[in-house]
C-alpha cells in the first residue's frame, strides 16, 4: 500500500488552483485531510493553498492560511507573502497589504517583482485620494535599498507612480521618480515617463526626445530598434502637440521603420509578428500638427502612407484631422487672396504699404506654392472615408462645409449638409450640429444665396431641439440679407434675435469720468450687423419706447481694429458714415478711448427735435 505524502497533497491543491473556476473549498478540505492523517504540511503546501485563495479572490482565507503557517512554526518565503499580498490587492485591502509588506521586510524576506506589482495594485485600487496613493508609493521607493531600485525588481511600482503623476500632469514629479531608478530602465517605465512628457501642458517634447535618445536599448521592448512602440508613440505625441511634426517624423525614421532598421535575416520574423511602427493616435497627432503648421499636403501624405509605411490603418480621427487641415488651408488661401487684393488697391502706393507687401510676400505660406483647391481635397477625403466604412462625425462634416464656404462653393456646402441626414452608406445618419448649419449659412452668404440662408435659419428656429440659432448664425444671415438689399427683413431678424437673447449688445463699462455707463459693445459684430444695431437704436429714439435715454451720451464700442486684417479699424468709419448720412447725427472718437464712438446727448436731442416727433 502506497500512502500519500506532502507532495501528493501539494499537487492535489495545485490542481484545485488551476481549475476553472478554482476550487478553494476542496483545497482547504485536502489540507484538513492531510493534517488529520498526520502528514507533515510544509511551506510549499501552504503556499499552494494560499495561491488558490488568491485566485478565488478570498483574502480572508489567504490571511488565515498565513497565520496557520506561522503558528505551525514555518517561516514564510516570498512566494507565500506574494500570494497573500496579491489576494489583499484583489480584495481592495490596502492596509492589510501594506502591513504584510512590512512583515515581509521585517522577516528579512526579499520582495520580488510580483510583490511590488501586487502592492502597487493594492494602493492604486484603494478608495483613497490621489495625494495619499502617490505619497504611499513614493515612501515605499524611498525606503528601498539601492539594490531594489532596479526595474527588474521594482519596475511595476516605478511605472505606476510615474504614469499616475503623468496622468495628473505633474511632469516634474514624474521625472523625479524616473530619475530614482538605478541602472537601465525598461519598456514600461520608459513609456510611462514619455507619457508624462506628452501629457504635460505644454508638452515636454525636448525632454521626450532626450530621454528616447538616451534609452535607445530597452530590455524587453519589442520595437525594431529595441524601443517599444508605445514609448515611441508617446514621444511622437509630445513633439506633435507643440507642432514639432518634423521632429516627430525624425523619431519614427530613427526608431520605428522596420525596413530601415531590422537586419534582412530577421525581417521575415518581424513581418510575421506584424507590429505597428507607432500607434494610430501618434500618427493622428502628427497629421493635426501639420494642419496647425500650415502644411496640409504633409497631413494628406501621412494619411495616405499610414497602412503601407507605418503599419496602421487610418481611423475616423485620422481623416478628421486631415480634413481639418484642408479646411484651414482653404481659409488661409482665401485670406491671402484678400490681403493681396487690399495691398494692391490700398497699400502699394505708400512706403508703409510697400514694406507691408514685401514682408507679406516673404511670409507666404506653404499652401500658396502648391496652388491646390483644398476644398476639393476635403470633399475627396470625406468620400474616401465613407468608402472605407468610417463614420464621419459632425466636426468632420462641418470642416468640409467650412472649406466649401471659404471657397464660395455654397451649393456643395448645402449638398453636404443635406446628405448628413440622408446618407445610408455608413449605416446611420449623422444629425448636423450648430457648426454645420452655421458654416452652410455662411457659405450661402458668400455666394449671395440669401433665400437659402434664410430658409436654413427658419428651419433651425422652427425645428426645436438642441440645434438653435446663435450669434454667429445671426451675423452670417444679416450679412447675406444686407448684401442682397433685404434691409427690412434684416432689421426684423435682428430685432427678433435681440428679443430671443441671441444678441445682447448692451454692456456696462467705465466711462471717462470713472462712472459705470451703459454702452453698445459691437466688438464682435460684422459691419452690416453693427449698422443694423446702431440704426435700430437711433430709430427707436422717435418712438414711445426708446432703446436709449437721450439725456445721456450714446457711446458705441467699435474697437481699435487690432483683431482685423491689416490692423485697421473696420467698424469706426462705417458707423460714423452711417450716422451722418442716414440721420445727420455727428459722432466723435472718444478722447479717453480711441476704440469708442461718442454721440453727445445734445446731438441726440437735436435729432429728435428735427424729426419733430418728440419735444
Backbone torsions as a table, in degrees:
resi	resn	phi	psi	omega
1	UNK	NA	130.6	179.3
2	UNK	-104.3	120.9	-178.6
3	UNK	-94.7	145.6	179.9
4	UNK	-66.5	146.6	178.2
5	UNK	-111.0	-177.7	177.7
6	UNK	-60.1	-34.7	179.2
7	UNK	-65.1	-38.4	179.5
8	UNK	-61.1	-47.9	-179.8
9	UNK	-65.5	-36.9	178.6
10	UNK	-62.5	-44.2	179.1
11	UNK	-64.7	-38.1	179.0
12	UNK	-63.9	-42.4	178.9
13	UNK	-66.4	-37.8	178.6
14	UNK	-62.4	-36.1	176.5
15	UNK	-64.0	-39.7	177.2
16	UNK	-61.7	-37.0	179.5
17	UNK	-67.9	-36.4	-176.9
18	UNK	-82.3	-8.2	179.7
19	UNK	-64.5	159.3	177.7
20	UNK	-126.7	102.5	1.3
21	UNK	-79.0	160.8	179.4
22	UNK	-63.5	149.2	-174.0
23	UNK	-113.4	91.0	-177.1
24	UNK	-72.4	-39.3	-177.2
25	UNK	-60.6	-43.6	178.5
26	UNK	-65.3	-39.1	179.6
27	UNK	-62.0	-43.4	178.9
28	UNK	-67.0	-36.0	177.3
29	UNK	-63.9	-41.5	178.3
30	UNK	-62.7	-38.8	178.6
31	UNK	-64.7	-40.9	178.5
32	UNK	-66.1	-39.5	178.7
33	UNK	-62.8	-42.0	178.9
34	UNK	-61.9	-41.2	179.1
35	UNK	-65.1	-41.6	180.0
36	UNK	-65.2	-35.9	-178.1
37	UNK	-83.1	1.9	176.7
38	UNK	77.1	15.9	178.0
39	UNK	-77.9	132.9	-180.0
40	UNK	-72.7	119.3	-177.9
41	UNK	-93.0	124.1	-176.6
42	UNK	-101.7	-173.9	-177.3
43	UNK	-62.0	-39.8	-175.8
44	UNK	-66.7	-38.6	-179.6
45	UNK	-65.7	-45.8	177.7
46	UNK	-61.8	-40.8	-179.8
47	UNK	-62.4	-39.7	178.0
48	UNK	-62.3	-40.6	179.3
49	UNK	-68.1	-39.4	179.0
50	UNK	-62.9	-42.4	-179.6
51	UNK	-70.8	-25.4	172.6
52	UNK	-66.9	-42.9	176.7
53	UNK	-63.1	-37.2	178.7
54	UNK	-62.5	-43.3	179.3
55	UNK	-64.4	-29.6	178.8
56	UNK	-84.4	-8.2	-178.5
57	UNK	74.6	22.4	-177.7
58	UNK	-101.5	87.9	-177.3
59	UNK	-69.2	-29.4	179.0
60	UNK	-64.5	-41.5	178.4
61	UNK	-66.0	-38.9	-179.8
62	UNK	-65.2	-43.5	179.1
63	UNK	-65.4	-40.7	179.0
64	UNK	-62.2	-41.5	178.4
65	UNK	-65.4	-37.8	177.3
66	UNK	-64.6	-40.9	178.1
67	UNK	-62.9	-41.9	178.2
68	UNK	-62.6	-39.4	-179.5
69	UNK	-63.0	-46.7	-178.5
70	UNK	-67.3	-38.6	178.9
71	UNK	-63.7	-29.9	178.6
72	UNK	-79.8	1.7	177.3
73	UNK	83.4	13.7	179.8
74	UNK	-94.1	135.0	179.9
75	UNK	-88.0	119.9	-179.4
76	UNK	-70.0	149.3	176.2
77	UNK	-108.9	-171.8	-176.4
78	UNK	-64.8	-34.4	179.7
79	UNK	-63.7	-41.2	179.9
80	UNK	-64.7	-51.4	-179.9
81	UNK	-61.5	-40.0	-179.7
82	UNK	-59.3	-39.7	-180.0
83	UNK	-65.1	-43.0	-178.2
84	UNK	-70.1	-44.1	179.7
85	UNK	-63.0	-40.1	178.1
86	UNK	-64.2	-38.1	177.6
87	UNK	-65.0	-40.4	177.7
88	UNK	-65.8	-37.4	178.2
89	UNK	-63.4	-42.8	179.0
90	UNK	-64.1	-34.6	-178.9
91	UNK	-87.6	4.0	179.1
92	UNK	70.9	27.5	-177.5
93	UNK	-99.0	77.1	-176.8
94	UNK	-62.7	-45.7	-176.9
95	UNK	-62.8	-43.4	179.4
96	UNK	-65.0	-40.7	179.8
97	UNK	-63.0	-42.9	179.2
98	UNK	-67.2	-38.0	177.5
99	UNK	-63.5	-43.1	178.9
100	UNK	-65.1	-35.3	177.5
101	UNK	-64.7	-41.0	177.4
102	UNK	-64.9	-40.4	176.2
103	UNK	-61.5	-39.3	-179.6
104	UNK	-62.1	-46.8	179.9
105	UNK	-66.4	-37.8	-179.8
106	UNK	-64.7	-37.2	-178.8
107	UNK	-80.1	0.9	177.9
108	UNK	78.5	17.7	178.8
109	UNK	-87.7	125.3	-176.1
110	UNK	-76.4	124.7	177.5
111	UNK	-63.9	151.3	179.7
112	UNK	-114.6	171.8	174.5
113	UNK	-55.4	-34.2	177.7
114	UNK	-65.0	-38.1	178.4
115	UNK	-58.8	-51.9	-176.1
116	UNK	-68.6	-33.4	177.2
117	UNK	-65.2	-45.1	-179.8
118	UNK	-68.0	-40.3	180.0
119	UNK	-64.1	-41.2	177.7
120	UNK	-62.1	-43.5	179.0
121	UNK	-62.4	-39.2	-179.9
122	UNK	-63.3	-41.6	-179.0
123	UNK	-71.5	-46.7	-174.9
124	UNK	-70.1	-28.2	-179.3
125	UNK	-88.2	-0.9	-177.8
126	UNK	-78.8	159.0	-178.6
127	UNK	-88.4	64.7	179.9
128	UNK	-128.2	171.9	-177.7
129	UNK	-75.6	164.9	176.9
130	UNK	-59.0	-42.8	-178.0
131	UNK	-63.8	-40.2	-179.9
132	UNK	-66.3	-42.9	-179.4
133	UNK	-62.1	-50.5	-177.8
134	UNK	-66.6	-34.6	179.3
135	UNK	-64.7	-43.1	-179.6
136	UNK	-64.9	-47.2	-178.7
137	UNK	-64.3	-40.3	-179.5
138	UNK	-67.6	-35.2	178.4
139	UNK	-66.4	-35.7	176.9
140	UNK	-62.4	-42.7	179.5
141	UNK	-65.4	-42.8	-178.9
142	UNK	-61.5	-37.0	-178.2
143	UNK	-79.6	-4.7	179.2
144	UNK	-72.7	150.7	166.4
145	UNK	-72.1	157.7	179.5
146	UNK	-59.0	-33.2	-179.0
147	UNK	-67.3	-21.0	-180.0
148	UNK	-88.6	-11.9	-176.3
149	UNK	-85.9	21.6	173.9
150	UNK	-89.3	144.8	-175.6
151	UNK	-64.7	-22.8	178.6
152	UNK	-67.2	-22.8	-179.7
153	UNK	-103.2	-56.9	-172.3
154	UNK	-110.3	21.9	179.8
155	UNK	-53.1	-43.7	-177.5
156	UNK	-59.2	-40.2	-177.6
157	UNK	-72.7	-36.8	175.5
158	UNK	-63.0	-47.3	-177.6
159	UNK	-61.5	-44.8	-178.1
160	UNK	-65.0	-42.8	-177.6
161	UNK	-68.6	-41.9	178.8
162	UNK	-62.6	-44.8	-178.6
163	UNK	-67.9	-35.4	178.8
164	UNK	-64.5	-44.2	176.0
165	UNK	-63.0	-39.9	179.1
166	UNK	-63.3	-41.2	178.3
167	UNK	-61.0	-34.1	179.6
168	UNK	-89.5	9.3	178.9
169	UNK	58.6	34.9	175.2
170	UNK	-103.8	75.2	-172.0
171	UNK	-63.5	-42.7	-176.6
172	UNK	-60.6	-39.8	177.9
173	UNK	-67.6	-41.2	178.4
174	UNK	-61.0	-44.0	-179.4
175	UNK	-67.7	-36.7	178.3
176	UNK	-61.6	-43.1	178.6
177	UNK	-67.5	-39.5	178.8
178	UNK	-60.4	-39.0	-178.9
179	UNK	-71.0	-12.2	178.9
180	UNK	-81.8	-9.9	179.7
181	UNK	-68.9	133.4	176.4
182	UNK	-93.6	130.6	177.8
183	UNK	81.2	-166.5	-177.6
184	UNK	-68.8	153.8	178.3
185	UNK	-86.5	-178.7	174.3
186	UNK	-125.0	179.8	-175.1
187	UNK	-62.9	-41.2	-177.6
188	UNK	-65.5	-46.1	-179.6
189	UNK	-68.6	-37.2	177.4
190	UNK	-63.4	-44.3	178.1
191	UNK	-62.0	-39.2	-177.4
192	UNK	-65.2	-45.5	-177.8
193	UNK	-71.9	-32.8	176.2
194	UNK	-71.3	-32.3	173.0
195	UNK	-62.7	-41.8	177.6
196	UNK	-61.4	-38.1	176.4
197	UNK	-62.1	-42.2	-177.0
198	UNK	-74.2	-28.9	-176.9
199	UNK	-85.7	-16.0	-179.1
200	UNK	-64.3	156.0	179.9
201	UNK	-128.5	106.3	-0.6
202	UNK	-73.5	160.0	-178.0
203	UNK	-66.0	148.2	-178.2
204	UNK	-95.1	71.5	-174.5
205	UNK	-69.7	-34.2	178.7
206	UNK	-66.5	-42.7	177.1
207	UNK	-63.4	-39.0	-179.9
208	UNK	-61.1	-45.8	179.8
209	UNK	-67.1	-38.8	178.4
210	UNK	-63.0	-44.9	179.3
211	UNK	-63.0	-42.1	-178.3
212	UNK	-65.7	-43.6	-179.4
213	UNK	-65.6	-32.9	-179.2
214	UNK	-87.2	-3.9	-179.4
215	UNK	-125.1	42.8	-171.7
216	UNK	-77.8	-4.6	172.4
217	UNK	-125.7	108.5	-175.3
218	UNK	-118.7	120.2	180.0
219	UNK	-61.7	132.5	177.9
220	UNK	87.3	-4.9	179.8
221	UNK	-78.5	150.0	-175.2
222	UNK	-108.4	-0.9	-178.0
223	UNK	-69.4	163.7	-175.8
224	UNK	-65.4	-25.1	178.5
225	UNK	-110.1	28.4	-176.2
226	UNK	60.7	29.3	172.2
227	UNK	-118.9	125.6	-178.4
228	UNK	-62.7	142.2	-178.6
229	UNK	-57.5	-40.6	-178.3
230	UNK	-66.3	-40.7	178.8
231	UNK	-63.5	-43.7	177.7
232	UNK	-61.6	-39.4	-179.1
233	UNK	-62.6	-42.5	179.6
234	UNK	-65.4	-38.9	177.6
235	UNK	-64.3	-39.8	178.0
236	UNK	-63.7	-43.8	179.5
237	UNK	-62.6	-40.2	179.1
238	UNK	-59.8	-42.5	178.2
239	UNK	-67.3	-44.5	-175.6
240	UNK	-66.7	-33.7	-179.3
241	UNK	-62.4	-27.9	176.8
242	UNK	-100.0	19.1	177.3
243	UNK	64.3	20.0	175.7
244	UNK	-89.5	61.7	-173.2
245	UNK	-71.1	-28.5	177.2
246	UNK	-66.0	-41.9	177.1
247	UNK	-64.3	-38.0	177.9
248	UNK	-61.9	-43.2	178.5
249	UNK	-67.5	-33.9	176.8
250	UNK	-63.0	-39.1	178.0
251	UNK	-63.3	-41.0	178.8
252	UNK	-66.1	-40.1	178.5
253	UNK	-62.8	-37.9	-177.5
254	UNK	-74.8	-42.1	-168.3
255	UNK	-118.8	-7.3	-168.8
256	UNK	-123.1	-9.2	-176.0
257	UNK	-93.4	110.6	-173.8
258	UNK	-57.7	-45.8	-173.2
259	UNK	-66.5	-20.0	-179.9
260	UNK	-91.2	-21.6	-168.8
261	UNK	-113.4	-41.2	-173.7
262	UNK	-72.9	132.5	176.4
263	UNK	-56.9	149.6	-174.7
264	UNK	-57.4	-39.5	-177.2
265	UNK	-68.6	-15.0	-178.1
266	UNK	-101.8	-5.4	-171.7
267	UNK	-67.9	-34.1	-178.9
268	UNK	-64.2	-40.1	177.9
269	UNK	-65.1	-40.5	178.4
270	UNK	-62.3	-44.0	-178.2
271	UNK	-63.0	-34.0	-179.2
272	UNK	-67.4	-34.4	-180.0
273	UNK	-73.8	-28.7	176.9
274	UNK	56.3	46.2	175.9
275	UNK	-72.4	138.0	172.8
276	UNK	-72.6	153.0	179.0
277	UNK	-68.3	-55.1	174.6
278	UNK	-139.5	170.3	-178.6
279	UNK	-74.0	159.1	178.0
280	UNK	-65.2	-32.1	177.9
281	UNK	-62.7	-39.3	179.7
282	UNK	-64.5	-45.1	179.2
283	UNK	-66.3	-36.8	176.8
284	UNK	-62.1	-37.8	179.5
285	UNK	-67.1	-33.9	177.3
286	UNK	-68.9	-41.8	178.6
287	UNK	-59.3	-44.6	178.9
288	UNK	-64.2	-39.5	179.2
289	UNK	-64.6	-38.8	176.5
290	UNK	-61.1	-41.1	178.1
291	UNK	-64.0	-44.1	179.5
292	UNK	-66.2	-26.4	-178.1
293	UNK	-90.1	4.7	178.6
294	UNK	77.1	29.2	179.2
295	UNK	-124.1	66.8	-177.8
296	UNK	-66.1	-27.2	178.9
297	UNK	-63.2	-38.4	177.0
298	UNK	-68.9	-35.5	178.2
299	UNK	-61.4	-46.1	-179.7
300	UNK	-68.8	-37.5	178.8
301	UNK	-62.1	-45.1	178.5
302	UNK	-61.7	-41.4	178.2
303	UNK	-58.9	-43.4	-178.3
304	UNK	-69.5	-28.3	-175.3
305	UNK	-91.6	-4.0	-174.5
306	UNK	-56.9	-47.8	-178.7
307	UNK	-71.8	-44.8	-171.6
308	UNK	-78.6	-41.5	-173.7
309	UNK	-93.8	-35.0	-172.6
310	UNK	-111.4	-5.4	173.0
311	UNK	74.4	21.9	177.2
312	UNK	-131.0	153.2	178.3
313	UNK	-94.0	139.2	178.3
314	UNK	-65.4	140.2	175.7
315	UNK	-111.5	-173.1	-176.7
316	UNK	-63.6	-32.3	178.1
317	UNK	-68.9	-34.3	178.0
318	UNK	-59.4	-49.1	-179.7
319	UNK	-66.7	-40.1	-179.7
320	UNK	-61.1	-43.8	-179.7
321	UNK	-64.3	-39.9	179.4
322	UNK	-68.7	-38.7	178.7
323	UNK	-67.1	-39.9	176.1
324	UNK	-61.7	-39.2	177.3
325	UNK	-61.3	-41.9	177.9
326	UNK	-65.1	-40.3	178.3
327	UNK	-62.5	-46.3	178.7
328	UNK	-61.5	-38.1	-179.8
329	UNK	-67.1	-38.8	179.3
330	UNK	-65.8	-41.7	177.9
331	UNK	-65.1	-40.4	179.2
332	UNK	-65.7	-37.8	178.3
333	UNK	-62.8	-45.4	179.6
334	UNK	-67.1	-34.4	177.6
335	UNK	-64.8	-40.3	178.1
336	UNK	-63.4	-39.8	179.0
337	UNK	-62.4	-43.1	179.2
338	UNK	-63.9	-43.3	-178.3
339	UNK	-65.4	-42.3	178.7
340	UNK	-62.2	-39.4	179.0
341	UNK	-65.1	-41.8	178.4
342	UNK	-64.2	-39.7	-179.6
343	UNK	-65.7	-35.7	179.3
344	UNK	-68.0	-38.7	-174.7
345	UNK	-88.7	-30.6	-172.4
346	UNK	-115.4	-38.9	-166.0
347	UNK	-101.6	-17.3	-170.6
348	UNK	-75.0	-15.7	-176.4
349	UNK	-83.4	-17.3	-179.2
350	UNK	-105.7	160.6	179.4
351	UNK	-62.5	-44.2	178.3
352	UNK	-61.0	-39.2	179.5
353	UNK	-64.9	-40.4	178.9
354	UNK	-64.7	-40.5	178.0
355	UNK	-64.6	-40.8	177.9
356	UNK	-62.2	-43.4	180.0
357	UNK	-63.0	-42.7	-179.5
358	UNK	-63.9	-44.6	179.2
359	UNK	-63.5	-37.2	-178.5
360	UNK	-66.8	-41.9	-178.9
361	UNK	-62.1	-39.2	178.9
362	UNK	-66.4	-29.3	-175.0
363	UNK	-90.9	2.3	-177.4
364	UNK	-55.1	130.5	-172.7
365	UNK	-85.8	174.4	-172.1
366	UNK	-59.1	-34.8	-173.4
367	UNK	-64.2	-32.7	-178.0
368	UNK	-67.8	-32.7	-177.4
369	UNK	-64.6	-33.0	-177.5
370	UNK	-81.1	-27.4	179.2
371	UNK	54.2	46.8	-179.6
372	UNK	-96.8	157.3	173.9
373	UNK	-92.4	93.7	-172.8
374	UNK	-70.8	-24.0	176.2
375	UNK	-65.9	-35.7	176.8
376	UNK	-67.5	-37.5	177.6
377	UNK	-63.2	-42.4	178.2
378	UNK	-61.4	-42.7	177.6
379	UNK	-62.4	-41.5	-179.3
380	UNK	-64.2	-42.2	178.9
381	UNK	-65.3	-36.0	177.5
382	UNK	-63.5	-43.7	178.0
383	UNK	-63.0	-43.8	-178.9
384	UNK	-64.5	-37.1	178.8
385	UNK	-60.3	-44.3	178.9
386	UNK	-67.7	-37.0	178.1
387	UNK	-62.3	-31.9	178.6
388	UNK	-87.0	10.1	175.4
389	UNK	62.1	35.5	171.8
390	UNK	-101.0	139.6	-175.3
391	UNK	-92.7	114.9	176.4
392	UNK	-68.3	140.2	176.3
393	UNK	-93.4	172.1	-178.6
394	UNK	-56.4	-33.7	179.0
395	UNK	-65.1	-38.2	177.7
396	UNK	-64.3	-47.2	178.8
397	UNK	-61.2	-44.3	-177.4
398	UNK	-64.8	-31.7	177.9
399	UNK	-68.8	-39.5	177.6
400	UNK	-66.6	-44.4	178.5
401	UNK	-61.5	-41.1	179.8
402	UNK	-64.4	-37.6	177.7
403	UNK	-64.0	-42.8	176.9
404	UNK	-64.6	-38.3	178.1
405	UNK	-61.0	-44.0	-179.6
406	UNK	-63.0	-34.5	-177.9
407	UNK	-87.1	-0.1	-179.7
408	UNK	78.4	17.8	-178.7
409	UNK	-93.6	70.9	-173.3
410	UNK	-70.4	-32.6	178.4
411	UNK	-63.7	-42.0	178.2
412	UNK	-63.9	-41.5	-179.9
413	UNK	-60.0	-45.2	178.7
414	UNK	-65.0	-37.7	179.4
415	UNK	-62.5	-41.6	179.0
416	UNK	-67.2	-41.3	179.1
417	UNK	-60.3	-44.4	-179.6
418	UNK	-68.8	-31.8	-178.5
419	UNK	-69.1	-21.3	-177.2
420	UNK	-61.3	-37.5	-178.5
421	UNK	-92.2	-3.6	-177.3
422	UNK	-114.7	-16.9	-171.6
423	UNK	-65.9	122.5	178.7
424	UNK	-112.9	2.2	-177.6
425	UNK	-70.8	-21.6	-177.9
426	UNK	-110.8	16.8	172.0
427	UNK	92.0	-36.1	-178.1
428	UNK	-151.4	152.2	-177.0
429	UNK	-76.6	160.2	176.1
430	UNK	-115.6	107.8	-179.9
431	UNK	-61.8	132.1	179.5
432	UNK	-67.4	142.1	175.0
433	UNK	-97.7	-176.2	-175.7
434	UNK	-63.0	-36.6	-179.6
435	UNK	-63.3	-39.8	179.1
436	UNK	-62.3	-47.8	-177.5
437	UNK	-66.9	-42.3	179.1
438	UNK	-62.3	-40.3	178.7
439	UNK	-64.6	-39.3	178.7
440	UNK	-66.9	-40.7	177.4
441	UNK	-63.8	-41.2	177.7
442	UNK	-63.4	-37.0	177.6
443	UNK	-64.3	-42.6	177.1
444	UNK	-62.9	-38.8	178.0
445	UNK	-60.6	-45.5	-179.2
446	UNK	-69.1	-27.1	179.7
447	UNK	-91.7	3.4	179.7
448	UNK	74.1	14.7	-178.1
449	UNK	-93.0	69.3	-174.4
450	UNK	-67.1	-32.6	-179.4
451	UNK	-64.7	-44.1	178.4
452	UNK	-65.6	-38.3	178.3
453	UNK	-63.2	-44.1	-179.6
454	UNK	-66.8	-35.4	178.1
455	UNK	-63.6	-42.1	177.8
456	UNK	-62.9	-41.5	179.1
457	UNK	-62.1	-47.2	-179.8
458	UNK	-63.3	-40.0	-179.7
459	UNK	-65.1	-42.6	179.5
460	UNK	-65.8	-39.1	-177.6
461	UNK	-69.3	-39.3	-174.9
462	UNK	-86.1	-20.1	-176.0
463	UNK	-74.0	-30.3	-176.6
464	UNK	77.8	-164.8	-179.8
465	UNK	86.8	-164.9	-174.5
466	UNK	-77.0	-27.4	-177.2
467	UNK	-85.6	102.5	-178.7
468	UNK	-122.2	150.8	179.0
469	UNK	-60.5	144.9	176.6
470	UNK	-129.7	-167.4	-176.7
471	UNK	-58.1	-44.0	-177.8
472	UNK	-64.8	-39.0	177.2
473	UNK	-57.6	-50.9	-178.1
474	UNK	-63.4	-41.5	-178.4
475	UNK	-60.4	-49.7	-179.4
476	UNK	-63.7	-41.3	-178.7
477	UNK	-65.2	-42.2	-178.9
478	UNK	-66.9	-34.8	175.8
479	UNK	-62.4	-44.1	-179.8
480	UNK	-62.9	-44.7	-178.2
481	UNK	-68.1	-41.6	179.8
482	UNK	-64.8	-41.6	-179.5
483	UNK	-65.9	-29.9	-179.1
484	UNK	-88.3	3.3	179.5
485	UNK	78.1	15.1	-179.5
486	UNK	-91.0	63.9	-172.1
487	UNK	-65.0	-44.7	-178.2
488	UNK	-63.8	-43.6	178.8
489	UNK	-64.4	-39.1	179.5
490	UNK	-63.5	-43.9	-178.7
491	UNK	-66.9	-38.8	177.6
492	UNK	-65.6	-39.5	178.5
493	UNK	-63.4	-42.1	179.4
494	UNK	-63.8	-44.7	-179.2
495	UNK	-62.9	-38.2	177.3
496	UNK	-64.7	-42.9	178.4
497	UNK	-63.7	-34.5	178.1
498	UNK	-65.5	-42.9	179.1
499	UNK	-65.7	-38.0	-176.9
500	UNK	-81.5	-5.2	178.7
501	UNK	81.2	12.7	178.0
502	UNK	-74.1	-26.2	172.7
503	UNK	-128.5	143.0	179.6
504	UNK	-145.5	85.1	-173.7
505	UNK	-75.8	-21.0	-174.4
506	UNK	-81.9	125.6	179.1
507	UNK	-133.9	154.9	175.6
508	UNK	-96.3	122.0	-178.4
509	UNK	-132.1	165.4	179.1
510	UNK	-83.4	128.3	-179.4
511	UNK	-89.7	-178.3	-176.7
512	UNK	-61.2	-29.8	-179.2
513	UNK	-88.9	6.7	179.2
514	UNK	84.9	0.0	-180.0
515	UNK	-91.7	150.6	176.3
516	UNK	-73.9	133.6	-176.6
517	UNK	-137.5	146.7	178.0
518	UNK	-81.1	118.5	-178.0
519	UNK	-125.7	159.8	175.8
520	UNK	-96.3	112.5	-177.3
521	UNK	-96.9	111.4	-177.6
522	UNK	-110.6	23.3	-175.8
523	UNK	-49.7	-49.2	-174.0
524	UNK	-92.6	6.2	-174.2
525	UNK	-85.5	145.7	169.6
526	UNK	-75.4	165.2	-178.9
527	UNK	-60.3	-47.9	178.2
528	UNK	-60.6	-41.0	-178.7
529	UNK	-68.2	-38.6	178.0
530	UNK	-64.0	-40.3	178.8
531	UNK	-63.0	-42.8	179.7
532	UNK	-64.5	-40.7	-178.9
533	UNK	-63.5	-46.6	-179.4
534	UNK	-69.2	-40.2	179.8
535	UNK	-60.0	-41.2	-178.8
536	UNK	-64.1	-34.2	179.3
537	UNK	-70.5	-47.6	-177.7
538	UNK	-63.2	-43.0	-179.7
539	UNK	-65.7	-31.2	-178.7
540	UNK	-69.6	-18.0	179.1
541	UNK	-64.9	-19.4	-179.1
542	UNK	-95.8	9.3	-177.5
543	UNK	-116.4	161.9	-179.4
544	UNK	-56.8	-40.4	179.5
545	UNK	-108.4	98.3	-177.3
546	UNK	-94.4	156.3	-176.2
547	UNK	-84.4	-9.7	-178.3
548	UNK	-143.4	144.4	178.3
549	UNK	-80.7	114.5	-174.6
550	UNK	-72.4	-5.6	175.4
551	UNK	-80.5	-1.7	179.0
552	UNK	-125.7	154.2	176.4
553	UNK	-62.0	147.1	175.8
554	UNK	-100.2	112.2	-176.8
555	UNK	-110.3	129.1	-179.9
556	UNK	-117.3	123.1	176.8
557	UNK	-86.6	111.7	-177.0
558	UNK	-110.8	-10.4	179.0
559	UNK	84.8	161.9	-178.9
560	UNK	-94.9	-1.6	179.4
561	UNK	89.3	12.3	-178.6
562	UNK	-65.5	-30.0	-178.8
563	UNK	-91.3	-1.0	-178.0
564	UNK	-96.1	159.5	179.4
565	UNK	-66.4	132.1	-178.2
566	UNK	87.8	-10.5	177.8
567	UNK	71.1	17.6	-179.6
568	UNK	-102.5	143.5	178.5
569	UNK	-64.3	135.7	-177.5
570	UNK	-102.1	-47.3	-173.5
571	UNK	-75.4	-32.9	-173.5
572	UNK	-56.4	-54.9	-179.8
573	UNK	-66.1	-32.3	-179.1
574	UNK	-65.2	-47.4	-178.0
575	UNK	-69.6	-41.5	177.7
576	UNK	-58.5	-47.1	-178.4
577	UNK	-65.2	-39.4	-178.9
578	UNK	-67.0	-43.8	179.1
579	UNK	-60.0	-40.4	-178.3
580	UNK	-73.4	-46.5	-172.8
581	UNK	-76.0	-38.0	-174.9
582	UNK	-89.3	-31.7	-172.7
583	UNK	-124.5	-7.6	-176.9
584	UNK	65.8	30.7	-177.7
585	UNK	-104.9	127.7	178.8
586	UNK	-87.9	139.8	176.6
587	UNK	-133.2	153.6	-177.7
588	UNK	-132.0	151.7	174.6
589	UNK	-69.9	133.0	-177.6
590	UNK	-62.1	136.4	-178.4
591	UNK	-65.4	-33.8	-175.9
592	UNK	-88.7	-16.0	-175.8
593	UNK	-153.0	112.0	-176.2
594	UNK	-71.7	-5.4	177.6
595	UNK	-95.7	14.1	-178.9
596	UNK	-127.0	142.1	170.8
597	UNK	-105.8	137.4	-178.7
598	UNK	-122.8	126.7	172.5
599	UNK	-106.5	114.9	-177.2
600	UNK	-63.6	149.5	179.8
601	UNK	-62.3	-31.6	176.9
602	UNK	-62.8	-36.2	178.8
603	UNK	-67.9	-38.2	178.4
604	UNK	-67.6	-43.4	179.0
605	UNK	-63.5	-37.8	178.1
606	UNK	-65.1	-39.8	179.0
607	UNK	-62.5	-45.9	-179.5
608	UNK	-64.3	-40.5	-179.9
609	UNK	-65.8	-40.1	179.9
610	UNK	-62.9	-39.2	-178.7
611	UNK	-74.5	-20.6	172.7
612	UNK	77.4	12.1	-178.7
613	UNK	-88.2	-31.6	-178.7
614	UNK	-134.2	134.5	-179.2
615	UNK	-126.6	NA	NA
